[in-house]
Amino acid sequence: ICAIAHVTAKTMPHEDAECKKGSAPNIHDPATRDLSVVVPSYNEENRLPLMMDEALDYLEKRQKQDPSFTYEVIVVNDGSKDQTAKVAKEYSKKYGSDKVRVISLEKNRGKGGAVRTGVFSSRGQKILMADADGATKFADIEKVEEGLKDLRPWPNGMAISCGSRAHLEKDSIAKRSYFRTLLMYGFHFLVWFLCVKEIRDTQCGFKLLTREAALQTFSNLHIERWAFDVELLYIAQRMKIPIAEVAVNWTEIEGSKLVPFWSWLQMGRDLLFIRLRYMTGAWKLEAKKCN
């Protein structure tokens, strides 16, 4: 298994075309916004409007209260086959392309690949990952910001604050089937055993990173599908980046793209390969420099 993991490992991914020197926004350049919100979207024409309305309403009110606060929302259309791009562009027209930017990928790369693309072209001093379904209340960004502040002083300007649904686990178990509960516990065990021991909920899509932490972690990221969150946190722990876990409000929204058995099977395989590929040296961590 170690040999297979080593031989089949992809080389260090090249940065996306959007982020090459000479093109618009680049994660390597100094921040020009206070906050970037990256929203990966695949066939989200129905769920995206609710999330965007809530997020932009909050951000606009915050900017009115504090005129010095600047932000951008980056919707990454991950090869959608529906009207996701059209819906996102309507918000760009309404709020201006400086506040709402839309990046469309020709082919579906997976949630991790979409987030990575958005992060590489972000301009924020802080970068927030937020799911398009709006399952997490956007105002809870204040909670994860507090979690980030509590980690100060940040070593080399790096810190990560993760939203967490761990406090809701008992209620969610009561609503799930025995089979899905078994899969959930099995996944949590593999995450703890193979990769990340200190974070109870690695999969909540509400994560806030400092610009430097985003640069270092996403530049080393290989997994582009569901398990990318685990590799992200695994990289952070290996690089000794401090991580906070903060409870957030979360509601399950219908329309999830996660297929219970096959998605969990793929994630389990990815978790094993994450550990083996770093352990055998197929994947190595490289420190990146800002311009």
Secondary structure by P-SEA (a helix, b strand, c coil): caaaaaaaccccccccccccccccccccccccccbbbbbbbcccccaaaaaaaaaaaaaaaaaaacccccbbbbbbccccccaaaaaaaaaaaaaccccbbbbbbcccccaaaaaaaaaaaccccbbbbbbccccccccaaaaaaaaaaaacccccccbbbbbbcccaaaaaaaaccaaaaaaaaaaaaaaaaccccccccccccbbbbcaaaaaaaaaaccccccaaaaaaaaaaaaaccbbbbbbbbbbbbcccccccaaaaaaaaaaaaaaaaaaaaccbbbbbbbcc
